[in-house]
Amino acid sequence: PIEQATTNSLEALKAYSLARQDLEQRADYAACVPLLEQATSLDPNFAMAYASLGTVYSDMQGNHDTQVRENMEKAFALRNRVSEPERLYISSHYYQMATGDLLKAAEVYRLWEQTYPRDITPWIDLGLIYNTLGQRKEARQQLETALQLDPDNLLALGNLANGYALEDR
C-alpha cells in the first residue's frame, strides 16, 4: 500500500512508497537512496522523504554524517507542513540523528508514545536511546512493549537481543 505522507506530488509519493516498501521487505538501504532522492527532487517540500533519507543514511555503513544532518535539517525546517505523526517522526529523528540531543529526542518519543500508543516506531527508537544511555531496564521495557504490539517485528527483536547481550544475558 502507498504510505501516508504529506506531498502534492503523486510521483514523489510513489517513489517514497517504493523506498519504504523496500526498506521493510529487504532492508536494502543503498537501494532506497535513489528512490528517496527522486522523491525529494520531484517535491522539494516533501519533509518525510528528507527525514527517511536522513534515517537511511544514518543506518548505512560508512561515514554519512553530512548527508544525515543535511536531510534531517531540511525535514525539520519543513515540519510545520506535515501531519502530526509525521511531525513527531521528523522531530524525534532530527534531535536523535542531526543534533545528537538524546534527551530531547527521548522527550519527543515519549510524547509520540502517549499520542499514538499503537505505533511501534517510538517504542523501538526510545529503547535504542535508553540502551545508548545505559538504561538497560528501561530499554528492555520499551522493546518488550514493541514486541507486544508487533510480535513479528525483527527490528524490535534484534534490538532486544542486543540489549540482553549488553547485559551479558
FIKOLZA-1660 file (N, C-alpha, C; in steps of 0.1 Angstrom, whole numbers, plus 5000, padded with zeros to 4 digits):
% residues 169
   i   px   py   pz ch aa at
   1 5008 4988 5000  A  P  N
   1 5000 5000 5000  A  P CA
   1 5009 5013 5000  A  P  C
   2 5003 5023 4994  A  I  N
   2 5010 5036 4994  A  I CA
   2 5011 5041 5008  A  I  C
   3 5023 5046 5012  A  E  N
   3 5025 5052 5025  A  E CA
   3 5016 5065 5026  A  E  C
   4 5013 5068 5038  A  Q  N
   4 5006 5081 5040  A  Q CA
   4 5017 5091 5044  A  Q  C
   5 5018 5101 5035  A  A  N
   5 5028 5111 5037  A  A CA
   5 5024 5124 5030  A  A  C
   6 5027 5135 5036  A  T  N
   6 5023 5148 5030  A  T CA
   6 5031 5152 5019  A  T  C
   7 5025 5152 5007  A  T  N
   7 5032 5157 4995  A  T CA
   7 5021 5161 4984  A  T  C
   8 5024 5170 4976  A  N  N
   8 5015 5174 4965  A  N CA
   8 5017 5166 4952  A  N  C
   9 5028 5158 4952  A  S  N
   9 5032 5151 4940  A  S CA
   9 5029 5136 4941  A  S  C
  10 5021 5130 4933  A  L  N
  10 5018 5116 4933  A  L CA
  10 5030 5108 4929  A  L  C
  11 5038 5113 4920  A  E  N
  11 5050 5106 4916  A  E CA
  11 5060 5106 4927  A  E  C
  12 5061 5117 4935  A  A  N
  12 5070 5117 4946  A  A CA
  12 5066 5107 4957  A  A  C
  13 5053 5106 4959  A  L  N
  13 5047 5097 4969  A  L CA
  13 5050 5082 4964  A  L  C
  14 5049 5080 4951  A  K  N
  14 5051 5066 4946  A  K CA
  14 5066 5062 4949  A  K  C
  15 5075 5071 4946  A  A  N
  15 5089 5068 4948  A  A CA
  15 5092 5066 4963  A  A  C
  16 5086 5075 4971  A  Y  N
  16 5088 5073 4986  A  Y CA
  16 5082 5060 4991  A  Y  C
  17 5070 5056 4986  A  S  N
  17 5064 5044 4990  A  S CA
  17 5072 5032 4986  A  S  C
  18 5078 5032 4974  A  L  N
  18 5086 5021 4969  A  L CA
  18 5099 5020 4978  A  L  C
  19 5104 5031 4982  A  A  N
  19 5116 5031 4991  A  A CA
  19 5112 5025 5004  A  A  C
  20 5101 5029 5010  A  R  N
  20 5097 5024 5023  A  R CA
  20 5094 5009 5022  A  R  C
  21 5087 5005 5012  A  Q  N
  21 5084 4991 5010  A  Q CA
  21 5097 4983 5009  A  Q  C
  22 5107 4988 5002  A  D  N
  22 5120 4981 5000  A  D CA
  22 5127 4980 5014  A  D  C
  23 5126 4991 5022  A  L  N
  23 5132 4991 5035  A  L CA
  23 5126 4980 5044  A  L  C
  24 5113 4979 5044  A  E  N
  24 5106 4970 5052  A  E CA
  24 5108 4955 5048  A  E  C
  25 5109 4953 5035  A  Q  N
  25 5110 4939 5030  A  Q CA
  25 5124 4934 5029  A  Q  C
  26 5133 4943 5025  A  R  N
  26 5147 4938 5023  A  R CA
  26 5158 4945 5031  A  R  C
  27 5154 4956 5037  A  A  N
  27 5164 4965 5045  A  A CA
  27 5176 4968 5036  A  A  C
  28 5173 4970 5023  A  D  N
  28 5184 4974 5014  A  D CA
  28 5185 4989 5014  A  D  C
  29 5193 4995 5023  A  Y  N
  29 5194 5009 5024  A  Y CA
  29 5199 5016 5012  A  Y  C
  30 5210 5010 5006  A  A  N
  30 5216 5017 4994  A  A CA
  30 5206 5017 4982  A  A  C
  31 5197 5007 4981  A  A  N
  31 5187 5008 4970  A  A CA
  31 5176 5018 4973  A  A  C
  32 5174 5022 4985  A  C  N
  32 5164 5032 4988  A  C CA
  32 5168 5046 4985  A  C  C
  33 5181 5049 4986  A  V  N
  33 5186 5062 4984  A  V CA
  33 5182 5069 4971  A  V  C
  34 5183 5062 4959  A  P  N
  34 5179 5069 4947  A  P CA
  34 5164 5071 4947  A  P  C
  35 5156 5062 4952  A  L  N
  35 5142 5065 4953  A  L CA
  35 5138 5077 4961  A  L  C
  36 5144 5078 4973  A  L  N
  36 5141 5089 4982  A  L CA
  36 5147 5102 4976  A  L  C
  37 5158 5101 4969  A  E  N
  37 5163 5113 4963  A  E CA
  37 5154 5118 4951  A  E  C
  38 5148 5108 4944  A  Q  N
  38 5139 5111 4934  A  Q CA
  38 5126 5118 4940  A  Q  C
  39 5122 5113 4951  A  A  N
  39 5110 5119 4958  A  A CA
  39 5113 5133 4962  A  A  C
  40 5125 5136 4967  A  T  N
  40 5128 5150 4971  A  T CA
  40 5130 5159 4959  A  T  C
  41 5134 5153 4948  A  S  N
  41 5136 5160 4936  A  S CA
  41 5123 5164 4929  A  S  C
  42 5113 5155 4930  A  L  N
  42 5100 5157 4924  A  L CA
  42 5092 5167 4933  A  L  C
  43 5094 5167 4946  A  D  N
  43 5088 5176 4955  A  D CA
  43 5098 5181 4966  A  D  C
  44 5104 5192 4963  A  P  N
  44 5114 5197 4973  A  P CA
  44 5109 5201 4986  A  P  C
  45 5096 5200 4988  A  N  N
  45 5089 5203 5001  A  N CA
  45 5085 5190 5008  A  N  C
  46 5089 5179 5004  A  F  N
  46 5085 5166 5009  A  F CA
  46 5093 5162 5021  A  F  C
  47 5088 5167 5032  A  A  N
  47 5096 5166 5045  A  A CA
  47 5099 5151 5049  A  A  C
  48 5089 5142 5048  A  M  N
  48 5091 5128 5052  A  M CA
  48 5101 5121 5043  A  M  C
  49 5102 5125 5030  A  A  N
  49 5112 5119 5021  A  A CA
  49 5126 5123 5026  A  A  C
  50 5128 5136 5030  A  Y  N
  50 5141 5141 5036  A  Y CA
  50 5144 5133 5049  A  Y  C
  51 5134 5132 5057  A  A  N
  51 5136 5125 5070  A  A CA
  51 5140 5111 5068  A  A  C
  52 5133 5104 5059  A  S  N
  52 5136 5090 5056  A  S CA
  52 5150 5088 5050  A  S  C
  53 5153 5098 5041  A  L  N
  53 5167 5097 5035  A  L CA
  53 5177 5099 5046  A  L  C
  54 5175 5109 5055  A  G  N
  54 5184 5110 5066  A  G CA
  54 5186 5098 5075  A  G  C
  55 5174 5091 5077  A  T  N
  55 5174 5079 5085  A  T CA
  55 5182 5068 5078  A  T  C
  56 5179 5067 5065  A  V  N
  56 5186 5056 5057  A  V CA
  56 5201 5059 5058  A  V  C
  57 5205 5071 5056  A  Y  N
  57 5220 5074 5056  A  Y CA
  57 5225 5071 5070  A  Y  C
  58 5218 5073 5080  A  S  N
  58 5222 5070 5094  A  S CA
  58 5224 5055 5096  A  S  C
  59 5215 5047 5090  A  D  N
  59 5216 5033 5092  A  D CA
  59 5226 5026 5083  A  D  C
  60 5231 5033 5072  A  M  N
  60 5240 5027 5063  A  M CA
  60 5254 5026 5069  A  M  C
  61 5262 5016 5064  A  Q  N
  61 5276 5015 5068  A  Q CA
  61 5284 5027 5062  A  Q  C
  62 5294 5031 5069  A  G  N
  62 5302 5042 5063  A  G CA
  62 5299 5055 5070  A  G  C
  63 5307 5065 5066  A  N  N
  63 5305 5078 5072  A  N CA
  63 5296 5087 5064  A  N  C
  64 5284 5089 5068  A  H  N
  64 5274 5096 5061  A  H CA
  64 5268 5108 5070  A  H  C
  65 5276 5112 5079  A  D  N
  65 5272 5122 5089  A  D CA
  65 5266 5135 5082  A  D  C
  66 5273 5139 5071  A  T  N
  66 5269 5152 5064  A  T CA
  66 5255 5150 5058  A  T  C
  67 5253 5138 5051  A  Q  N
  67 5240 5135 5045  A  Q CA
  67 5229 5134 5055  A  Q  C
  68 5232 5128 5066  A  V  N
  68 5222 5126 5077  A  V CA
  68 5218 5140 5082  A  V  C
  69 5228 5148 5085  A  R  N
  69 5225 5161 5091  A  R CA
  69 5217 5170 5081  A  R  C
  70 5222 5171 5068  A  E  N
  70 5216 5179 5058  A  E CA
  70 5201 5175 5056  A  E  C
  71 5199 5162 5054  A  N  N
  71 5185 5158 5052  A  N CA
  71 5176 5160 5064  A  N  C
  72 5181 5157 5075  A  M  N
  72 5173 5159 5088  A  M CA
  72 5170 5174 5090  A  M  C
  73 5179 5183 5087  A  E  N
  73 5177 5197 5088  A  E CA
  73 5167 5202 5078  A  E  C
  74 5167 5197 5066  A  K  N
  74 5156 5200 5056  A  K CA
  74 5143 5196 5061  A  K  C
  75 5142 5183 5065  A  A  N
  75 5129 5178 5070  A  A CA
  75 5124 5186 5082  A  A  C
  76 5133 5190 5091  A  F  N
  76 5129 5197 5103  A  F CA
  76 5124 5211 5100  A  F  C
  77 5130 5217 5090  A  A  N
  77 5126 5230 5085  A  A CA
  77 5112 5230 5079  A  A  C
  78 5108 5219 5074  A  L  N
  78 5095 5217 5067  A  L CA
  78 5085 5210 5076  A  L  C
  79 5088 5208 5089  A  R  N
  79 5079 5200 5097  A  R CA
  79 5065 5206 5100  A  R  C
  80 5064 5219 5098  A  N  N
  80 5051 5226 5101  A  N CA
  80 5041 5224 5089  A  N  C
  81 5045 5217 5079  A  R  N
  81 5037 5215 5067  A  R CA
  81 5032 5201 5067  A  R  C
  82 5033 5193 5077  A  V  N
  82 5030 5178 5077  A  V CA
  82 5020 5175 5088  A  V  C
  83 5015 5163 5088  A  S  N
  83 5006 5158 5098  A  S CA
  83 5013 5156 5111  A  S  C
  84 5005 5154 5122  A  E  N
  84 5011 5153 5135  A  E CA
  84 5020 5140 5136  A  E  C
  85 5016 5129 5131  A  P  N
  85 5025 5117 5132  A  P CA
  85 5039 5120 5125  A  P  C
  86 5038 5126 5113  A  E  N
  86 5050 5129 5106  A  E CA
  86 5059 5139 5114  A  E  C
  87 5052 5149 5120  A  R  N
  87 5060 5159 5128  A  R CA
  87 5067 5152 5139  A  R  C
  88 5061 5143 5146  A  L  N
  88 5067 5135 5157  A  L CA
  88 5079 5127 5151  A  L  C
  89 5077 5121 5140  A  Y  N
  89 5088 5113 5134  A  Y CA
  89 5100 5122 5131  A  Y  C
  90 5097 5133 5124  A  I  N
  90 5108 5142 5120  A  I CA
  90 5115 5148 5132  A  I  C
  91 5107 5153 5141  A  S  N
  91 5114 5160 5153  A  S CA
  91 5122 5150 5161  A  S  C
  92 5117 5138 5164  A  S  N
  92 5124 5129 5172  A  S CA
  92 5137 5124 5165  A  S  C
  93 5136 5122 5152  A  H  N
  93 5148 5117 5144  A  H CA
  93 5158 5129 5142  A  H  C
  94 5153 5141 5141  A  Y  N
  94 5162 5152 5140  A  Y CA
  94 5170 5154 5152  A  Y  C
  95 5164 5154 5164  A  Y  N
  95 5171 5155 5177  A  Y CA
  95 5181 5143 5179  A  Y  C
  96 5176 5131 5175  A  Q  N
  96 5185 5120 5177  A  Q CA
  96 5196 5119 5168  A  Q  C
  97 5194 5122 5155  A  M  N
  97 5204 5119 5145  A  M CA
  97 5212 5132 5140  A  M  C
  98 5205 5143 5140  A  A  N
  98 5212 5155 5135  A  A CA
  98 5219 5163 5146  A  A  C
  99 5212 5164 5157  A  T  N
  99 5218 5172 5168  A  T CA
  99 5225 5164 5179  A  T  C
 100 5221 5151 5180  A  G  N
 100 5226 5142 5190  A  G CA
 100 5221 5145 5204  A  G  C
 101 5210 5153 5205  A  D  N
 101 5204 5156 5217  A  D CA
 101 5194 5144 5221  A  D  C
 102 5200 5134 5227  A  L  N
 102 5192 5122 5230  A  L CA
 102 5181 5125 5240  A  L  C
 103 5183 5134 5250  A  L  N
 103 5173 5137 5259  A  L CA
 103 5161 5144 5253  A  L  C
 104 5163 5153 5244  A  K  N
 104 5152 5160 5237  A  K CA
 104 5145 5149 5227  A  K  C
 105 5153 5141 5221  A  A  N
 105 5147 5130 5213  A  A CA
 105 5138 5121 5221  A  A  C
 106 5143 5117 5233  A  A  N
 106 5135 5109 5242  A  A CA
 106 5122 5115 5246  A  A  C
 107 5123 5128 5248  A  E  N
 107 5111 5136 5252  A  E CA
 107 5100 5135 5241  A  E  C
 108 5105 5137 5228  A  V  N
 108 5095 5136 5217  A  V CA
 108 5090 5122 5215  A  V  C
 109 5099 5112 5217  A  Y  N
 109 5094 5098 5216  A  Y CA
 109 5084 5095 5226  A  Y  C
 110 5085 5100 5238  A  R  N
 110 5075 5097 5249  A  R CA
 110 5062 5104 5245  A  R  C
 111 5063 5116 5240  A  L  N
 111 5050 5123 5236  A  L CA
 111 5044 5114 5224  A  L  C
 112 5052 5109 5215  A  W  N
 112 5047 5101 5204  A  W CA
 112 5040 5089 5209  A  W  C
 113 5046 5082 5219  A  E  N
 113 5040 5070 5225  A  E CA
 113 5027 5073 5232  A  E  C
 114 5026 5084 5239  A  Q  N
 114 5013 5088 5245  A  Q CA
 114 5003 5092 5235  A  Q  C
 115 5007 5098 5224  A  T  N
 115 4997 5103 5214  A  T CA
 115 4992 5091 5205  A  T  C
 116 5002 5082 5202  A  Y  N
 116 4999 5071 5193  A  Y CA
 116 5005 5058 5198  A  Y  C
 117 4998 5053 5209  A  P  N
 117 5004 5042 5216  A  P CA
 117 5005 5029 5208  A  P  C
 118 4998 5028 5197  A  R  N
 118 4999 5015 5189  A  R CA
 118 5010 5016 5178  A  R  C
 119 5016 5028 5177  A  D  N
 119 5027 5030 5167  A  D CA
 119 5039 5024 5173  A  D  C
 120 5045 5015 5166  A  I  N
 120 5057 5007 5172  A  I CA
 120 5070 5015 5171  A  I  C
 121 5071 5025 5162  A  T  N
 121 5084 5032 5160  A  T CA
 121 5089 5039 5172  A  T  C
 122 5081 5047 5180  A  P  N
 122 5087 5053 5192  A  P CA
 122 5091 5044 5202  A  P  C
 123 5084 5032 5203  A  W  N
 123 5088 5022 5214  A  W CA
 123 5102 5017 5210  A  W  C
 124 5104 5014 5198  A  I  N
 124 5117 5008 5194  A  I CA
 124 5128 5019 5195  A  I  C
 125 5126 5031 5190  A  D  N
 125 5136 5041 5190  A  D CA
 125 5140 5046 5204  A  D  C
 126 5130 5047 5212  A  L  N
 126 5133 5051 5226  A  L CA
 126 5140 5040 5233  A  L  C
 127 5138 5027 5230  A  G  N
 127 5145 5016 5235  A  G CA
 127 5160 5017 5231  A  G  C
 128 5163 5021 5219  A  L  N
 128 5176 5023 5214  A  L CA
 128 5183 5034 5222  A  L  C
 129 5176 5045 5224  A  I  N
 129 5182 5056 5232  A  I CA
 129 5185 5052 5246  A  I  C
 130 5176 5045 5252  A  Y  N
 130 5178 5040 5266  A  Y CA
 130 5191 5031 5267  A  Y  C
 131 5192 5022 5257  A  N  N
 131 5204 5014 5256  A  N CA
 131 5217 5022 5255  A  N  C
 132 5216 5032 5246  A  T  N
 132 5228 5041 5244  A  T CA
 132 5231 5048 5257  A  T  C
 133 5221 5052 5265  A  L  N
 133 5223 5059 5278  A  L CA
 133 5226 5050 5289  A  L  C
 134 5227 5037 5286  A  G  N
 134 5230 5027 5297  A  G CA
 134 5218 5024 5306  A  G  C
 135 5206 5027 5302  A  Q  N
 135 5194 5025 5310  A  Q CA
 135 5188 5012 5305  A  Q  C
 136 5194 5001 5308  A  R  N
 136 5190 4988 5302  A  R CA
 136 5176 4983 5306  A  R  C
 137 5172 4985 5318  A  K  N
 137 5158 4981 5322  A  K CA
 137 5148 4988 5314  A  K  C
 138 5150 5002 5313  A  E  N
 138 5140 5010 5305  A  E CA
 138 5140 5006 5291  A  E  C
 139 5152 5003 5285  A  A  N
 139 5153 4999 5271  A  A CA
 139 5145 4986 5269  A  A  C
 140 5148 4976 5278  A  R  N
 140 5141 4963 5278  A  R CA
 140 5126 4965 5278  A  R  C
 141 5121 4973 5287  A  Q  N
 141 5106 4976 5288  A  Q CA
 141 5101 4981 5275  A  Q  C
 142 5108 4991 5269  A  Q  N
 142 5104 4997 5256  A  Q CA
 142 5103 4986 5245  A  Q  C
 143 5113 4978 5244  A  L  N
 143 5114 4969 5233  A  L CA
 143 5104 4957 5235  A  L  C
 144 5102 4953 5248  A  E  N
 144 5092 4943 5250  A  E CA
 144 5078 4948 5247  A  E  C
 145 5075 4961 5249  A  T  N
 145 5062 4967 5245  A  T CA
 145 5061 4967 5230  A  T  C
 146 5072 4970 5223  A  A  N
 146 5072 4970 5209  A  A CA
 146 5068 4956 5204  A  A  C
 147 5074 4946 5210  A  L  N
 147 5071 4932 5206  A  L CA
 147 5057 4928 5209  A  L  C
 148 5051 4933 5220  A  Q  N
 148 5037 4931 5223  A  Q CA
 148 5028 4936 5212  A  Q  C
 149 5032 4948 5207  A  L  N
 149 5024 4955 5196  A  L CA
 149 5026 4947 5183  A  L  C
 150 5038 4942 5180  A  D  N
 150 5041 4935 5168  A  D CA
 150 5051 4924 5170  A  D  C
 151 5046 4912 5174  A  P  N
 151 5055 4901 5178  A  P CA
 151 5064 4896 5167  A  P  C
 152 5061 4900 5154  A  D  N
 152 5070 4896 5143  A  D CA
 152 5080 4906 5139  A  D  C
 153 5081 4917 5146  A  N  N
 153 5090 4928 5142  A  N CA
 153 5104 4924 5145  A  N  C
 154 5112 4922 5135  A  L  N
 154 5126 4918 5136  A  L CA
 154 5135 4929 5142  A  L  C
 155 5131 4941 5139  A  L  N
 155 5139 4952 5144  A  L CA
 155 5138 4953 5160  A  L  C
 156 5126 4952 5165  A  A  N
 156 5124 4952 5179  A  A CA
 156 5131 4940 5185  A  A  C
 157 5129 4928 5179  A  L  N
 157 5135 4916 5184  A  L CA
 157 5150 4917 5185  A  L  C
 158 5156 4921 5174  A  G  N
 158 5171 4923 5173  A  G CA
 158 5176 4932 5183  A  G  C
 159 5169 4943 5185  A  N  N
 159 5174 4953 5195  A  N CA
 159 5172 4948 5209  A  N  C
 160 5162 4940 5211  A  L  N
 160 5160 4934 5225  A  L CA
 160 5171 4924 5227  A  L  C
 161 5174 4916 5217  A  A  N
 161 5185 4907 5219  A  A CA
 161 5199 4914 5221  A  A  C
 162 5201 4925 5214  A  N  N
 162 5213 4933 5216  A  N CA
 162 5214 4938 5230  A  N  C
 163 5202 4942 5235  A  G  N
 163 5202 4947 5249  A  G CA
 163 5205 4936 5259  A  G  C
 164 5200 4924 5257  A  Y  N
 164 5203 4913 5265  A  Y CA
 164 5218 4910 5265  A  Y  C
 165 5224 4911 5253  A  A  N
 165 5239 4909 5251  A  A CA
 165 5247 4919 5259  A  A  C
 166 5242 4931 5259  A  L  N
 166 5249 4942 5266  A  L CA
 166 5249 4940 5281  A  L  C
 167 5239 4932 5285  A  E  N
 167 5237 4929 5300  A  E CA
 167 5243 4915 5303  A  E  C
 168 5250 4909 5293  A  D  N
 168 5256 4895 5295  A  D CA
 168 5245 4885 5298  A  D  C
 169 5233 4887 5292  A  R  N
 169 5222 4878 5295  A  R CA
 169 5220 4869 5282  A  R  C
% end
